[in-house]
Structure formats: C-alpha cells, structure tokens
C-alpha cells in the first residue's frame, strides 16, 4: 500500500517537472529539469 502512495507522489512530481521542462524557454533551466527527471524515472521504476 505504501509503495503505491510513494509511486503516486513520484509520478506527480515527475509530471510537474516534465511540464516545466517543456514549458521553459531557457536552455539552462531545461537542462536542470532533465537532470532532475532521471532519478525520478528511476524511482518510479523502482530502480536504484
């Protein structure tokens, strides 16, 4: 049960960061958002 809640929170943050990535025009901020996405995707897939 707690795993599904954790995955839901990670998915929510992942979607918000992805929306920020595609909505941002500054390349530096896009790069930072892309770097942040990598660990979030790994956490969603339960990989370390």
PyMOL Python script that loads the backbone (N, CA, C, O; Angstrom):
from pymol import cmd

cmd.read_pdbstr("""\
ATOM      1  N   UNK A   1       0.822  -1.196   0.000  1.00  0.00           N
ATOM      2  CA  UNK A   1       0.000   0.000   0.000  1.00  0.00           C
ATOM      3  C   UNK A   1       0.868   1.263   0.000  1.00  0.00           C
ATOM      4  O   UNK A   1       0.635   2.178  -0.790  1.00  0.00           O
ATOM      5  N   UNK A   2       1.860   1.311   0.878  1.00  0.00           N
ATOM      6  CA  UNK A   2       2.711   2.498   0.957  1.00  0.00           C
ATOM      7  C   UNK A   2       3.530   2.672  -0.321  1.00  0.00           C
ATOM      8  O   UNK A   2       3.870   3.795  -0.695  1.00  0.00           O
ATOM      9  N   UNK A   3       3.847   1.564  -0.989  1.00  0.00           N
ATOM     10  CA  UNK A   3       4.607   1.634  -2.237  1.00  0.00           C
ATOM     11  C   UNK A   3       3.800   2.341  -3.318  1.00  0.00           C
ATOM     12  O   UNK A   3       4.356   3.113  -4.099  1.00  0.00           O
ATOM     13  N   UNK A   4       2.507   2.089  -3.370  1.00  0.00           N
ATOM     14  CA  UNK A   4       1.668   2.740  -4.375  1.00  0.00           C
ATOM     15  C   UNK A   4       1.525   4.230  -4.103  1.00  0.00           C
ATOM     16  O   UNK A   4       1.485   5.034  -5.035  1.00  0.00           O
ATOM     17  N   UNK A   5       1.448   4.595  -2.843  1.00  0.00           N
ATOM     18  CA  UNK A   5       1.393   6.019  -2.486  1.00  0.00           C
ATOM     19  C   UNK A   5       2.700   6.698  -2.876  1.00  0.00           C
ATOM     20  O   UNK A   5       2.694   7.798  -3.429  1.00  0.00           O
ATOM     21  N   UNK A   6       3.819   6.040  -2.587  1.00  0.00           N
ATOM     22  CA  UNK A   6       5.137   6.560  -2.939  1.00  0.00           C
ATOM     23  C   UNK A   6       5.250   6.745  -4.453  1.00  0.00           C
ATOM     24  O   UNK A   6       5.705   7.786  -4.927  1.00  0.00           O
ATOM     25  N   UNK A   7       4.837   5.734  -5.200  1.00  0.00           N
ATOM     26  CA  UNK A   7       4.898   5.827  -6.664  1.00  0.00           C
ATOM     27  C   UNK A   7       3.992   6.931  -7.186  1.00  0.00           C
ATOM     28  O   UNK A   7       4.336   7.608  -8.155  1.00  0.00           O
ATOM     29  N   UNK A   8       2.846   7.120  -6.558  1.00  0.00           N
ATOM     30  CA  UNK A   8       1.938   8.195  -6.967  1.00  0.00           C
ATOM     31  C   UNK A   8       2.537   9.568  -6.749  1.00  0.00           C
ATOM     32  O   UNK A   8       2.408  10.449  -7.599  1.00  0.00           O
ATOM     33  N   UNK A   9       3.193   9.754  -5.615  1.00  0.00           N
ATOM     34  CA  UNK A   9       3.844  11.036  -5.331  1.00  0.00           C
ATOM     35  C   UNK A   9       4.987  11.272  -6.316  1.00  0.00           C
ATOM     36  O   UNK A   9       5.146  12.378  -6.833  1.00  0.00           O
ATOM     37  N   UNK A  10       5.777  10.239  -6.572  1.00  0.00           N
ATOM     38  CA  UNK A  10       6.885  10.367  -7.524  1.00  0.00           C
ATOM     39  C   UNK A  10       6.348  10.680  -8.915  1.00  0.00           C
ATOM     40  O   UNK A  10       6.910  11.516  -9.623  1.00  0.00           O
ATOM     41  N   UNK A  11       5.276  10.024  -9.308  1.00  0.00           N
ATOM     42  CA  UNK A  11       4.678  10.281 -10.620  1.00  0.00           C
ATOM     43  C   UNK A  11       4.177  11.720 -10.715  1.00  0.00           C
ATOM     44  O   UNK A  11       4.355  12.370 -11.745  1.00  0.00           O
ATOM     45  N   UNK A  12       3.561  12.214  -9.665  1.00  0.00           N
ATOM     46  CA  UNK A  12       3.074  13.590  -9.660  1.00  0.00           C
ATOM     47  C   UNK A  12       4.230  14.573  -9.837  1.00  0.00           C
ATOM     48  O   UNK A  12       4.144  15.492 -10.651  1.00  0.00           O
ATOM     49  N   UNK A  13       5.301  14.382  -9.085  1.00  0.00           N
ATOM     50  CA  UNK A  13       6.468  15.261  -9.193  1.00  0.00           C
ATOM     51  C   UNK A  13       7.100  15.135 -10.575  1.00  0.00           C
ATOM     52  O   UNK A  13       7.532  16.129 -11.159  1.00  0.00           O
ATOM     53  N   UNK A  14       7.152  13.918 -11.094  1.00  0.00           N
ATOM     54  CA  UNK A  14       7.713  13.674 -12.420  1.00  0.00           C
ATOM     55  C   UNK A  14       6.926  14.437 -13.489  1.00  0.00           C
ATOM     56  O   UNK A  14       7.519  15.067 -14.364  1.00  0.00           O
ATOM     57  N   UNK A  15       5.617  14.382 -13.421  1.00  0.00           N
ATOM     58  CA  UNK A  15       4.775  15.079 -14.404  1.00  0.00           C
ATOM     59  C   UNK A  15       4.961  16.593 -14.290  1.00  0.00           C
ATOM     60  O   UNK A  15       5.051  17.285 -15.304  1.00  0.00           O
ATOM     61  N   UNK A  16       5.018  17.104 -13.068  1.00  0.00           N
ATOM     62  CA  UNK A  16       5.195  18.540 -12.886  1.00  0.00           C
ATOM     63  C   UNK A  16       6.542  19.018 -13.414  1.00  0.00           C
ATOM     64  O   UNK A  16       6.625  20.076 -14.038  1.00  0.00           O
ATOM     65  N   UNK A  17       7.593  18.249 -13.170  1.00  0.00           N
ATOM     66  CA  UNK A  17       8.919  18.618 -13.676  1.00  0.00           C
ATOM     67  C   UNK A  17       8.947  18.525 -15.197  1.00  0.00           C
ATOM     68  O   UNK A  17       9.551  19.371 -15.857  1.00  0.00           O
ATOM     69  N   UNK A  18       8.301  17.505 -15.761  1.00  0.00           N
ATOM     70  CA  UNK A  18       8.262  17.364 -17.216  1.00  0.00           C
ATOM     71  C   UNK A  18       7.503  18.530 -17.852  1.00  0.00           C
ATOM     72  O   UNK A  18       7.918  19.040 -18.893  1.00  0.00           O
ATOM     73  N   UNK A  19       6.414  18.950 -17.247  1.00  0.00           N
ATOM     74  CA  UNK A  19       5.678  20.107 -17.766  1.00  0.00           C
ATOM     75  C   UNK A  19       6.534  21.361 -17.704  1.00  0.00           C
ATOM     76  O   UNK A  19       6.509  22.182 -18.621  1.00  0.00           O
ATOM     77  N   UNK A  20       7.283  21.508 -16.638  1.00  0.00           N
ATOM     78  CA  UNK A  20       8.185  22.648 -16.513  1.00  0.00           C
ATOM     79  C   UNK A  20       9.295  22.568 -17.561  1.00  0.00           C
ATOM     80  O   UNK A  20       9.701  23.587 -18.120  1.00  0.00           O
ATOM     81  N   UNK A  21       9.777  21.369 -17.822  1.00  0.00           N
ATOM     82  CA  UNK A  21      10.834  21.177 -18.818  1.00  0.00           C
ATOM     83  C   UNK A  21      10.370  21.643 -20.196  1.00  0.00           C
ATOM     84  O   UNK A  21      11.086  22.377 -20.878  1.00  0.00           O
ATOM     85  N   UNK A  22       9.185  21.223 -20.603  1.00  0.00           N
ATOM     86  CA  UNK A  22       8.707  21.562 -21.937  1.00  0.00           C
ATOM     87  C   UNK A  22       8.133  22.971 -22.025  1.00  0.00           C
ATOM     88  O   UNK A  22       8.001  23.515 -23.122  1.00  0.00           O
ATOM     89  N   UNK A  23       7.792  23.564 -20.894  1.00  0.00           N
ATOM     90  CA  UNK A  23       7.254  24.922 -20.902  1.00  0.00           C
ATOM     91  C   UNK A  23       8.318  25.993 -20.759  1.00  0.00           C
ATOM     92  O   UNK A  23       8.050  27.173 -20.982  1.00  0.00           O
ATOM     93  N   UNK A  24       9.504  25.594 -20.392  1.00  0.00           N
ATOM     94  CA  UNK A  24      10.591  26.541 -20.154  1.00  0.00           C
ATOM     95  C   UNK A  24      11.320  26.865 -21.453  1.00  0.00           C
ATOM     96  O   UNK A  24      11.517  25.986 -22.292  1.00  0.00           O
ATOM     97  N   UNK A  25      11.718  28.118 -21.618  1.00  0.00           N
ATOM     98  CA  UNK A  25      12.427  28.516 -22.825  1.00  0.00           C
ATOM     99  C   UNK A  25      13.937  28.621 -22.592  1.00  0.00           C
ATOM    100  O   UNK A  25      14.720  28.520 -23.536  1.00  0.00           O
ATOM    101  N   UNK A  26      14.335  28.819 -21.359  1.00  0.00           N
ATOM    102  CA  UNK A  26      15.753  28.936 -21.031  1.00  0.00           C
ATOM    103  C   UNK A  26      16.413  27.555 -21.071  1.00  0.00           C
ATOM    104  O   UNK A  26      15.968  26.631 -20.391  1.00  0.00           O
ATOM    105  N   UNK A  27      17.456  27.423 -21.856  1.00  0.00           N
ATOM    106  CA  UNK A  27      18.130  26.127 -22.034  1.00  0.00           C
ATOM    107  C   UNK A  27      18.736  25.606 -20.736  1.00  0.00           C
ATOM    108  O   UNK A  27      18.729  24.399 -20.494  1.00  0.00           O
ATOM    109  N   UNK A  28      19.250  26.483 -19.914  1.00  0.00           N
ATOM    110  CA  UNK A  28      19.864  26.055 -18.653  1.00  0.00           C
ATOM    111  C   UNK A  28      18.819  25.437 -17.721  1.00  0.00           C
ATOM    112  O   UNK A  28      19.074  24.420 -17.077  1.00  0.00           O
ATOM    113  N   UNK A  29      17.655  26.056 -17.657  1.00  0.00           N
ATOM    114  CA  UNK A  29      16.585  25.515 -16.812  1.00  0.00           C
ATOM    115  C   UNK A  29      16.038  24.206 -17.377  1.00  0.00           C
ATOM    116  O   UNK A  29      15.649  23.314 -16.623  1.00  0.00           O
ATOM    117  N   UNK A  30      16.010  24.092 -18.709  1.00  0.00           N
ATOM    118  CA  UNK A  30      15.609  22.824 -19.320  1.00  0.00           C
ATOM    119  C   UNK A  30      16.597  21.718 -18.977  1.00  0.00           C
ATOM    120  O   UNK A  30      16.197  20.584 -18.710  1.00  0.00           O
ATOM    121  N   UNK A  31      17.873  22.040 -18.982  1.00  0.00           N
ATOM    122  CA  UNK A  31      18.899  21.060 -18.640  1.00  0.00           C
ATOM    123  C   UNK A  31      18.767  20.604 -17.190  1.00  0.00           C
ATOM    124  O   UNK A  31      18.879  19.414 -16.895  1.00  0.00           O
ATOM    125  N   UNK A  32      18.531  21.539 -16.302  1.00  0.00           N
ATOM    126  CA  UNK A  32      18.354  21.191 -14.887  1.00  0.00           C
ATOM    127  C   UNK A  32      17.127  20.301 -14.704  1.00  0.00           C
ATOM    128  O   UNK A  32      17.172  19.326 -13.953  1.00  0.00           O
ATOM    129  N   UNK A  33      16.039  20.632 -15.384  1.00  0.00           N
ATOM    130  CA  UNK A  33      14.816  19.823 -15.285  1.00  0.00           C
ATOM    131  C   UNK A  33      15.065  18.415 -15.836  1.00  0.00           C
ATOM    132  O   UNK A  33      14.570  17.437 -15.275  1.00  0.00           O
ATOM    133  N   UNK A  34      15.821  18.305 -16.922  1.00  0.00           N
ATOM    134  CA  UNK A  34      16.122  16.991 -17.490  1.00  0.00           C
ATOM    135  C   UNK A  34      16.978  16.170 -16.542  1.00  0.00           C
ATOM    136  O   UNK A  34      16.788  14.959 -16.419  1.00  0.00           O
ATOM    137  N   UNK A  35      17.917  16.821 -15.871  1.00  0.00           N
ATOM    138  CA  UNK A  35      18.759  16.112 -14.900  1.00  0.00           C
ATOM    139  C   UNK A  35      17.921  15.641 -13.713  1.00  0.00           C
ATOM    140  O   UNK A  35      18.156  14.560 -13.174  1.00  0.00           O
ATOM    141  N   UNK A  36      16.960  16.437 -13.315  1.00  0.00           N
ATOM    142  CA  UNK A  36      16.083  16.060 -12.201  1.00  0.00           C
ATOM    143  C   UNK A  36      15.175  14.895 -12.597  1.00  0.00           C
ATOM    144  O   UNK A  36      14.823  14.069 -11.755  1.00  0.00           O
ATOM    145  N   UNK A  37      14.796  14.826 -13.874  1.00  0.00           N
ATOM    146  CA  UNK A  37      13.906  13.762 -14.334  1.00  0.00           C
ATOM    147  C   UNK A  37      14.527  12.373 -14.230  1.00  0.00           C
ATOM    148  O   UNK A  37      13.824  11.400 -13.960  1.00  0.00           O
ATOM    149  N   UNK A  38      15.819  12.274 -14.440  1.00  0.00           N
ATOM    150  CA  UNK A  38      16.473  10.959 -14.476  1.00  0.00           C
ATOM    151  C   UNK A  38      16.258  10.176 -13.175  1.00  0.00           C
ATOM    152  O   UNK A  38      15.771   9.047 -13.233  1.00  0.00           O
ATOM    153  N   UNK A  39      16.601  10.729 -12.006  1.00  0.00           N
ATOM    154  CA  UNK A  39      16.360   9.947 -10.781  1.00  0.00           C
ATOM    155  C   UNK A  39      14.879   9.694 -10.492  1.00  0.00           C
ATOM    156  O   UNK A  39      14.521   8.684  -9.887  1.00  0.00           O
ATOM    157  N   UNK A  40      14.019  10.627 -10.932  1.00  0.00           N
ATOM    158  CA  UNK A  40      12.584  10.418 -10.712  1.00  0.00           C
ATOM    159  C   UNK A  40      12.075   9.233 -11.521  1.00  0.00           C
ATOM    160  O   UNK A  40      11.281   8.435 -11.022  1.00  0.00           O
ATOM    161  N   UNK A  41      12.525   9.115 -12.761  1.00  0.00           N
ATOM    162  CA  UNK A  41      12.119   7.981 -13.584  1.00  0.00           C
ATOM    163  C   UNK A  41      12.644   6.688 -12.976  1.00  0.00           C
ATOM    164  O   UNK A  41      11.927   5.688 -12.923  1.00  0.00           O
ATOM    165  N   UNK A  42      13.887   6.704 -12.519  1.00  0.00           N
ATOM    166  CA  UNK A  42      14.453   5.502 -11.893  1.00  0.00           C
ATOM    167  C   UNK A  42      13.682   5.131 -10.628  1.00  0.00           C
ATOM    168  O   UNK A  42      13.450   3.949 -10.371  1.00  0.00           O
ATOM    169  N   UNK A  43      13.287   6.121  -9.841  1.00  0.00           N
ATOM    170  CA  UNK A  43      12.498   5.844  -8.635  1.00  0.00           C
ATOM    171  C   UNK A  43      11.120   5.307  -8.982  1.00  0.00           C
ATOM    172  O   UNK A  43      10.607   4.426  -8.291  1.00  0.00           O
ATOM    173  N   UNK A  44      10.518   5.823 -10.039  1.00  0.00           N
ATOM    174  CA  UNK A  44       9.203   5.333 -10.449  1.00  0.00           C
ATOM    175  C   UNK A  44       9.279   3.879 -10.882  1.00  0.00           C
ATOM    176  O   UNK A  44       8.358   3.101 -10.632  1.00  0.00           O
ATOM    177  N   UNK A  45      10.373   3.513 -11.529  1.00  0.00           N
ATOM    178  CA  UNK A  45      10.567   2.136 -11.968  1.00  0.00           C
ATOM    179  C   UNK A  45      11.138   1.235 -10.859  1.00  0.00           C
ATOM    180  O   UNK A  45      11.357   0.040 -11.056  1.00  0.00           O
ATOM    181  N   UNK A  46      11.369   1.845  -9.692  1.00  0.00           N
ATOM    182  CA  UNK A  46      11.912   1.154  -8.517  1.00  0.00           C
ATOM    183  C   UNK A  46      13.315   0.589  -8.786  1.00  0.00           C
ATOM    184  O   UNK A  46      13.660  -0.504  -8.335  1.00  0.00           O
ATOM    185  N   UNK A  47      14.101   1.356  -9.523  1.00  0.00           N
ATOM    186  CA  UNK A  47      15.496   1.019  -9.758  1.00  0.00           C
ATOM    187  C   UNK A  47      16.371   1.989  -8.992  1.00  0.00           C
ATOM    188  O   UNK A  47      15.986   3.134  -8.756  1.00  0.00           O
ATOM    189  N   UNK A  48      17.547   1.530  -8.607  1.00  0.00           N
ATOM    190  CA  UNK A  48      18.444   2.444  -7.880  1.00  0.00           C
ATOM    191  C   UNK A  48      19.625   2.809  -8.713  1.00  0.00           C
ATOM    192  O   UNK A  48      20.484   3.569  -8.266  1.00  0.00           O
TER     193      UNK A  48
END
""", "prot")
cmd.dss("prot")
cmd.show_as("cartoon", "prot")
cmd.util.cbc("prot")
cmd.orient("prot")
